[in-house]
């Protein structure tokens, strides 16, 4: 039950960030540029080995392991955090921790196979709030005002280096 509450808190924060800032902007600080977002995604891709290692050998300190995935429709897209459960040959199997509007069949708890080109980011949240990875989260955080940063850390319990 404790883990479930942490996942729900993580989802609330992610939804807050997504609804407040969209995919490429920040809250009311300075906007995130496409170039900055692309660089964060590239950094995430360059460090995916850390996530794969965490899947093979999860540590007791891991409170949440997430994979941010882009789901695309005809004219729109949704960037959603999922819970990776396996990796094989360029594909992640992830558990949906929230539904998406583009495809109502992709509801909570459903397992989905995701190719690497749809992966945007990954994160490991340790039980003390320390983030490993989370490059798009860090980018959004960098663009927040000092007041927003304070509230974000208070709500999430994250520790961002």
Secondary structure, 3 states (H helix, E strand, C coil): CHHHHHHHHHHHHHHHHHHHHCCCCCCCCCCCCHHHHHHHHHHHHHCHHHHHHHHHCCCCCEEEEEEEEEEECCCCEEEEEEEEEEEECCEEEEEECCCCCCCCCCCCCCEEEEEHHHEEEEEEEECCCEEEECHHHHHHHHCCCHHHHHHHHHHHCCECC
